[in-house]
């Protein structure tokens, strides 16, 4: 294949037009236009993919439900199964920068016809670059440069000890924290890592941007670096009860639950708990907690502050609860109070009420087991605490 200028192809490509060809007509117009996700394995019932200007002069896309995203090359690769060379050649042909015999036909997005997997696929080896960035960010959070991130986290009600044991960090951006291509690079932001429950190493993370002018709040590694693991199992300061776990939507809510001492599980995208993903997600959760008898499902109330919005969170919660119930578990759905969107909002307004609600619900439907404190519950003695962080609880 003749050499093709990748940047020239991407700069010339009309990504919005390509998205319409591959994914169908968008909902909305302009910057607010949303397409169905190009990933055929993600049944995106409510269009979740947007197109936005990239930092290098060409457009990028992102599905805000499942986390997929990238350039026009990634869009073709994910939607049609092309390799990177074929996708680049196809785009070059479309914009007149190459003249192959004929462009590779692009199939329009369709819903998957194969049944969802019965059990989750085994995880692939983690990219060591991800753990290196997470480790550096975990140190920077406790240095002077991390003061703004700490204020943001404290404002959401998170304690220093819980932040430390979960290796929450601060990413000041690539100028001060270098990283390879494919990792979020538009900091500053807060790093929420997904840690291996046994080793404590990070194989994935989400970056919560702190700049209010950003056109999106969260970012994550590209698919080539790491796949979205769909769930994160957070650590508590106390030894959690083995009989009950709380499933919630995203890292902030899961950190909120961890303050109560209950086992906290963050679902990383409601699409994974929908009708087509709940079975695989349930397999991952129950494999991690084989002795847990009761699950509390606490997803966002998307209509609390926007009454006309579709209740995606509650629909996903119902689907996940149904799959867990089919496996013989007791499943209870806990809703925030009227007008409160999510658990963290509830925690900020009335932490005692949230604590009482979750623990009393767990106690009522299970045999109460008192929490057992760790022998020395300090972050430095945690099996994966950052030993050299400049932090004093």
C-alpha positions as CSV (number, residue, x, y, z in Angstrom):
1,X,0.0,0.0,0.0
2,X,1.5,3.4,-0.9
3,X,2.3,5.7,2.0
4,X,-0.7,7.7,3.2
5,X,-0.5,10.9,5.3
6,X,-2.7,9.9,8.2
7,X,-3.1,13.4,9.6
8,X,-4.0,14.8,6.2
9,X,-6.7,12.1,5.8
10,X,-8.2,12.7,9.2
11,X,-8.1,16.5,8.8
12,X,-10.0,16.2,5.5
13,X,-12.5,13.6,6.6
14,X,-16.0,14.8,7.5
15,X,-16.5,12.7,10.6
16,X,-20.1,13.7,11.1
17,X,-20.9,12.6,7.5
18,X,-19.1,9.3,8.0
19,X,-20.9,8.7,11.3
20,X,-24.2,9.3,9.5
21,X,-23.3,6.7,6.8
22,X,-22.2,4.1,9.4
23,X,-24.5,4.7,12.3
24,X,-27.6,6.2,10.7
25,X,-29.2,9.6,10.9
26,X,-28.3,11.5,14.1
27,X,-30.7,12.8,16.7
28,X,-30.3,16.6,17.1
29,X,-28.1,19.0,15.1
30,X,-24.8,20.8,15.4
31,X,-22.7,20.2,18.5
32,X,-25.6,18.5,20.2
33,X,-26.1,15.8,17.5
34,X,-26.0,12.2,18.8
35,X,-25.5,9.0,16.7
36,X,-26.0,5.4,17.7
37,X,-22.7,3.9,18.9
38,X,-20.8,2.3,16.0
39,X,-19.9,-0.7,18.0
40,X,-22.3,-3.5,16.9
41,X,-21.9,-5.2,20.3
42,X,-23.3,-2.1,22.0
43,X,-27.1,-2.0,21.5
44,X,-27.3,1.8,21.9
45,X,-31.1,2.2,22.1
46,X,-30.7,5.9,22.9
47,X,-28.1,7.7,20.7
48,X,-25.0,8.3,22.8
49,X,-22.2,9.0,20.4
50,X,-21.1,12.6,19.7
51,X,-18.5,14.2,17.4
52,X,-16.2,17.0,18.6
53,X,-13.1,18.9,17.6
54,X,-9.9,17.2,18.5
55,X,-6.7,18.8,19.8
56,X,-4.7,17.9,16.7
57,X,-6.9,19.6,14.2
58,X,-9.2,16.7,13.2
59,X,-12.5,15.5,14.6
60,X,-12.9,12.7,17.1
61,X,-16.0,10.8,18.4
62,X,-17.0,9.3,21.7
63,X,-19.9,7.1,22.9
64,X,-20.8,8.5,26.3
65,X,-22.6,5.3,27.3
66,X,-19.9,2.6,26.7
67,X,-16.8,4.7,26.5
68,X,-15.7,3.8,23.0
69,X,-14.2,6.6,21.0
70,X,-11.4,7.8,18.7
71,X,-10.8,9.0,15.2
72,X,-12.5,8.3,11.9
73,X,-10.1,5.3,11.6
74,X,-11.4,3.8,14.8
75,X,-15.0,4.4,13.7
76,X,-14.4,2.2,10.6
77,X,-12.4,-0.4,12.5
78,X,-15.0,-0.8,15.2
79,X,-18.1,-0.7,13.0
80,X,-16.8,-3.0,10.2
81,X,-14.0,-5.1,11.6
82,X,-11.4,-3.5,9.3
83,X,-7.7,-3.4,10.2
84,X,-6.0,0.0,10.6
85,X,-4.4,-0.2,7.2
86,X,-7.6,-0.9,5.4
87,X,-9.5,1.7,7.3
88,X,-6.9,4.4,6.5
89,X,-6.9,3.4,2.8
90,X,-10.7,3.5,2.7
91,X,-10.7,7.0,4.2
92,X,-7.9,8.2,1.9
93,X,-9.9,7.0,-1.1
94,X,-13.0,8.9,0.1
95,X,-11.2,12.2,0.4
96,X,-9.2,11.7,-2.8
97,X,-5.8,11.3,-1.2
98,X,-5.3,7.7,-2.5
99,X,-6.7,5.8,-5.4
100,X,-7.2,2.1,-4.7
101,X,-9.3,0.1,-7.0
102,X,-12.4,0.5,-4.9
103,X,-13.1,1.5,-1.3
104,X,-14.0,-1.2,1.2
105,X,-17.7,-1.2,1.7
106,X,-18.8,0.0,5.1
107,X,-21.6,-1.9,6.7
108,X,-24.3,0.2,8.4
109,X,-24.6,-0.4,12.1
110,X,-27.1,-3.1,13.1
111,X,-28.0,-4.6,16.4
112,X,-26.1,-7.7,17.3
113,X,-27.9,-11.0,16.4
114,X,-25.7,-13.3,18.5
115,X,-26.8,-13.9,22.1
116,X,-24.9,-12.1,24.8
117,X,-22.1,-14.1,26.4
118,X,-23.1,-16.4,29.2
119,X,-20.0,-15.5,31.3
120,X,-17.5,-12.7,30.9
121,X,-14.5,-13.2,28.8
122,X,-11.1,-13.5,30.6
123,X,-9.4,-10.2,30.9
124,X,-6.4,-9.5,28.7
125,X,-3.0,-8.6,30.2
126,X,-3.0,-5.1,31.6
127,X,-0.9,-2.4,29.9
128,X,1.9,-1.4,32.4
129,X,1.7,2.2,31.2
130,X,-1.7,2.5,32.8
131,X,-0.5,1.5,36.2
132,X,2.5,3.8,35.9
133,X,0.3,6.8,35.2
134,X,-2.1,5.8,38.0
135,X,0.8,5.5,40.5
136,X,2.2,8.9,39.5
137,X,-1.2,10.5,39.7
138,X,-1.8,8.9,43.2
139,X,1.4,10.6,44.4
140,X,0.6,14.0,42.8
141,X,-2.8,14.2,44.5
142,X,-1.1,14.7,47.9
143,X,1.5,17.2,46.6
144,X,0.9,20.9,46.4
145,X,-0.1,20.7,42.7
146,X,-3.0,18.4,43.7
147,X,-4.6,20.9,46.0
148,X,-7.4,21.8,43.6
149,X,-8.3,18.2,43.0
150,X,-8.3,17.5,46.7
151,X,-10.7,20.4,47.2
152,X,-13.0,19.0,44.5
153,X,-12.9,15.5,46.1
154,X,-13.4,16.9,49.6
155,X,-16.4,18.9,48.3
156,X,-18.0,15.6,47.2
157,X,-17.6,14.3,50.8
158,X,-14.7,11.9,50.3
159,X,-12.2,11.3,53.1
160,X,-8.4,11.3,52.6
161,X,-8.1,7.7,53.9
162,X,-10.7,6.3,51.4
163,X,-9.1,8.2,48.6
164,X,-5.7,6.8,49.5
165,X,-6.7,3.1,49.7
166,X,-8.4,3.4,46.3
167,X,-5.4,5.1,44.8
168,X,-7.4,8.1,43.5
169,X,-5.1,10.5,41.9
170,X,-4.5,13.8,40.1
171,X,-3.5,14.2,36.4
172,X,-2.1,17.7,35.7
173,X,-1.8,17.0,32.0
174,X,0.9,15.6,29.7
175,X,3.3,18.5,30.2
176,X,3.8,17.6,33.8
177,X,2.8,13.9,33.7
178,X,4.0,12.3,30.4
179,X,2.1,9.3,29.1
180,X,2.1,7.3,25.8
181,X,-0.5,7.9,23.1
182,X,-3.9,6.4,23.7
183,X,-4.3,7.6,27.3
184,X,-6.3,10.7,28.3
185,X,-4.3,13.8,27.7
186,X,-6.5,16.8,28.2
187,X,-6.0,17.3,31.9
188,X,-6.1,18.5,34.6
189,X,-8.4,15.9,36.1
190,X,-9.1,13.4,38.8
191,X,-7.9,9.8,38.1
192,X,-10.3,7.0,39.2
193,X,-8.5,3.7,38.7
194,X,-9.9,0.2,38.3
195,X,-7.7,-1.9,40.5
196,X,-7.2,-5.6,40.4
197,X,-8.8,-6.8,43.7
198,X,-5.9,-9.1,44.4
199,X,-2.7,-7.3,43.3
200,X,-4.0,-3.7,43.5
201,X,-2.5,-2.9,40.1
202,X,-4.4,-0.6,37.8
203,X,-5.5,-2.0,34.4
204,X,-7.9,0.9,33.5
205,X,-8.9,4.3,34.7
206,X,-11.4,7.0,34.1
207,X,-10.3,10.7,34.1
208,X,-12.8,13.2,35.4
209,X,-11.8,16.6,33.9
210,X,-11.8,19.5,36.2
211,X,-12.0,22.2,33.6
212,X,-15.7,23.3,33.3
213,X,-15.1,24.5,29.7
214,X,-14.4,20.9,28.5
215,X,-17.2,19.6,26.3
216,X,-17.1,16.3,28.1
217,X,-16.5,15.3,31.7
218,X,-15.0,11.9,31.6
219,X,-12.3,10.2,29.5
220,X,-10.5,6.8,29.5
221,X,-7.8,4.9,27.6
222,X,-8.5,4.1,24.0
223,X,-9.6,0.5,23.1
224,X,-6.1,-0.4,22.0
225,X,-4.7,0.3,25.4
226,X,-7.4,-1.2,27.6
227,X,-11.0,-2.4,27.3
228,X,-13.6,-1.0,29.6
229,X,-13.8,-3.7,32.4
230,X,-17.5,-2.7,33.0
231,X,-17.2,-2.8,36.8
232,X,-14.8,-1.6,39.5
233,X,-14.6,-3.2,42.9
234,X,-13.7,-0.5,45.5
235,X,-11.9,-0.8,48.8
236,X,-13.3,0.1,52.1
237,X,-11.4,1.2,55.3
238,X,-13.1,-1.5,57.3
239,X,-13.5,-5.1,56.4
240,X,-16.8,-5.1,54.5
241,X,-19.7,-7.4,55.3
242,X,-19.6,-10.6,53.1
243,X,-23.4,-11.0,52.8
244,X,-24.3,-7.8,51.0
245,X,-22.9,-5.6,48.1
246,X,-24.1,-2.3,46.7
247,X,-24.1,-1.8,42.9
248,X,-24.1,1.8,41.8
249,X,-23.4,4.0,38.8
250,X,-19.9,5.2,38.4
251,X,-16.9,5.9,40.7
252,X,-18.3,8.9,42.8
253,X,-21.3,6.9,43.9
254,X,-19.3,3.8,44.7
255,X,-16.8,5.8,46.8
256,X,-19.9,7.2,48.6
257,X,-21.1,3.7,49.4
258,X,-17.6,2.7,50.6
259,X,-17.8,5.3,53.3
260,X,-20.6,3.3,54.9
261,X,-18.4,0.2,55.1
262,X,-20.5,-1.8,52.7
263,X,-19.0,-3.5,49.7
264,X,-19.1,-1.0,46.8
265,X,-19.2,-1.9,43.1
266,X,-19.1,0.8,40.4
267,X,-20.8,-0.1,37.1
268,X,-18.9,1.9,34.4
269,X,-21.7,2.8,32.1
270,X,-25.4,2.0,32.3
271,X,-25.3,0.3,28.8
272,X,-23.4,-2.6,30.5
273,X,-26.4,-3.2,32.8
274,X,-29.0,-3.0,30.0
275,X,-30.9,-6.0,28.6
276,X,-28.0,-7.1,26.3
277,X,-25.2,-6.6,28.8
278,X,-26.7,-7.5,32.1
279,X,-26.0,-11.2,31.9
280,X,-22.3,-10.8,31.3
281,X,-22.1,-8.1,34.0
282,X,-23.9,-10.3,36.5
283,X,-21.4,-13.1,35.8
284,X,-18.5,-10.8,36.7
285,X,-20.1,-9.6,39.9
286,X,-21.2,-12.9,41.2
287,X,-17.9,-14.5,40.3
288,X,-16.2,-11.9,42.5
289,X,-18.7,-12.3,45.4
290,X,-19.7,-16.0,45.4
291,X,-20.9,-15.8,49.1
292,X,-22.9,-12.6,48.8
293,X,-26.7,-13.3,49.1
294,X,-28.1,-9.8,48.8
295,X,-27.4,-7.0,46.4
296,X,-28.6,-3.4,46.7
297,X,-28.9,-1.7,43.3
298,X,-28.7,2.1,43.5
299,X,-28.5,3.8,40.1
300,X,-29.1,7.4,39.3
301,X,-32.5,9.0,39.1
302,X,-32.0,10.8,35.7
303,X,-35.4,12.5,36.0
304,X,-34.8,14.1,39.4
305,X,-33.5,17.4,37.9
306,X,-34.7,16.9,34.3
307,X,-38.2,15.5,34.4
308,X,-38.4,15.0,30.6
309,X,-35.2,12.9,30.4
310,X,-35.5,9.2,29.8
311,X,-34.9,7.1,33.0
312,X,-31.9,5.3,31.6
313,X,-30.4,4.7,35.0
314,X,-33.5,3.1,36.5
315,X,-34.1,1.0,33.4
316,X,-30.6,-0.4,33.6
317,X,-31.0,-1.0,37.3
318,X,-34.2,-3.0,36.7
319,X,-32.5,-5.1,34.0
320,X,-29.5,-5.8,36.3
321,X,-31.7,-6.6,39.2
322,X,-33.7,-9.1,37.1
323,X,-30.6,-11.0,36.1
324,X,-29.3,-11.2,39.6
325,X,-32.7,-12.4,40.9
326,X,-32.6,-15.1,38.3
327,X,-29.4,-16.4,39.9
328,X,-31.2,-16.8,43.2
329,X,-30.1,-13.6,44.9
330,X,-32.2,-11.2,46.9
331,X,-32.1,-7.9,45.1
332,X,-33.4,-4.6,46.4
333,X,-33.5,-1.3,44.5
334,X,-32.8,1.8,46.5
335,X,-34.0,5.1,45.1
336,X,-32.6,8.5,46.2
337,X,-35.0,10.9,47.8
338,X,-37.3,12.9,45.6
339,X,-35.3,15.6,43.8
340,X,-31.9,14.0,44.5
341,X,-30.2,12.6,41.4
342,X,-27.7,10.1,42.8
343,X,-26.0,8.7,45.9
344,X,-23.2,11.2,46.0
345,X,-25.7,14.1,45.8
346,X,-27.6,12.4,48.6
347,X,-24.4,12.0,50.6
348,X,-23.5,15.7,50.2
349,X,-26.9,16.8,51.4
350,X,-27.5,14.4,54.2
351,X,-24.7,11.8,54.8
352,X,-26.3,10.4,58.0
353,X,-29.6,9.7,56.2
354,X,-27.9,7.8,53.4
355,X,-25.8,5.8,55.8
356,X,-28.9,4.8,57.8
357,X,-30.8,3.9,54.7
358,X,-28.2,1.6,53.2
359,X,-27.1,-0.1,56.4
360,X,-30.7,-0.4,57.8
361,X,-31.9,-1.9,54.5
362,X,-29.0,-4.4,54.5
363,X,-29.6,-5.3,58.2
364,X,-33.3,-5.8,57.6
365,X,-33.0,-8.3,54.8
366,X,-29.8,-10.1,55.9
367,X,-28.4,-11.6,59.0
368,X,-26.5,-8.8,60.6
369,X,-22.7,-9.3,60.8
370,X,-20.8,-6.6,62.6
371,X,-18.0,-4.9,60.7
372,X,-14.5,-6.0,61.6
373,X,-12.0,-3.2,61.7
374,X,-8.7,-3.8,60.1
375,X,-5.9,-4.3,62.6
376,X,-4.4,-0.9,61.7
377,X,-6.7,0.8,59.2
378,X,-4.2,3.4,57.9
379,X,-3.6,3.8,54.2
380,X,0.2,3.1,54.6
381,X,-0.6,-0.4,55.8
382,X,-3.0,-1.1,53.0
383,X,-1.6,-3.8,50.7
384,X,-1.3,-1.3,47.8
385,X,-1.0,2.0,49.6
386,X,1.4,4.5,48.0
387,X,4.3,4.3,50.4
388,X,6.0,7.5,49.2
389,X,3.0,9.9,48.9
390,X,3.4,13.2,50.7
391,X,0.3,12.7,52.8
392,X,-0.6,12.8,56.4
393,X,-4.2,11.7,57.3
